[in-house]
Amino acid sequence: MRMNRRGLLGAITATLGMSAVFANGVDRATNSLNALSRFMRLTQPNKYKSKPNRLSQKKRRLNARRLGKFK
C-alpha cells in the first residue's frame, strides 16, 4: 500500500506530536518526583548517628584516655 504525500505528512506530524506529548509527560513526572522527594526530606525526622559511628567514637575516647588526653 502506497501513501500519498498528504498521508505521509499526516503520519510525520502525528509522530512528532506524540513524541512532544511523551517528552512533556516525562518532564512533568520528573518535576513531580523532585517535588515529592523535597517534601519527604522536609517531613522526615533528623537522622540519628549510626551505631558504627558511636563505636568508633568510643574507641577514639578510650585511646585518648589511654594516652592521657582525657581524665
Phi, psi and omega in degrees: 000127181263145176258140174277178184298320182295319178293319178294317178297321178295320179294319179295317179297318179296320179296315179296320179296318180293322179292324178293319178295317180296317180295321178295320179295320178295319179296317179293323178294320178296317179297320181290325177293322177296317179296320179295318180292323176297317180296318180295324178295325180288328185271346182281145177291162178299145180284141176272158179296142181283158182298318178300326179293319179296321179294319180292325176296319179297318179296318179297319180293320178295318178295320179294322179295321178295325180278352176090016179280327177246146179236000000 
